Amino acid sequence: MTNPHTHDNLDLAAKAQELADNELAGLLDRTAAKSVAITCATTRDLAEARDALDGVSPDEVRQAALALFDRLTTQTG
C-alpha cells in the first residue's frame, strides 16, 4: 500500500521541477522551484517539506520557495 502523503510530495516535486525547467537559469523563480522540487522529493510529507523549506537561505529564495509551495499546495485539480 502506498502512502498518499508520499504521493502528494512526489506530485508536488514533479510540478515544481516542471516550473523550474521552464525558467531561465539564474532567475529567483527557478532557484525557488528547484528548492521546492528537491525538498518535496526528499521529505515524507507536506508538513515535513514545509518545515524544511523554512531553513532555505538566502532569505529571498526562502520567501519565494515558501510562496511557491503554498501556491502549489492550495491549487485544486
Secondary structure, 3 states (H helix, E strand, C coil): CCCHHHHHHHHHHHHHHHHHHCCCCCCHHHHHHHHHHHHHHCCCCHHHHHHHHCCCCCHHHHHHHHHHHHHHHHCCC
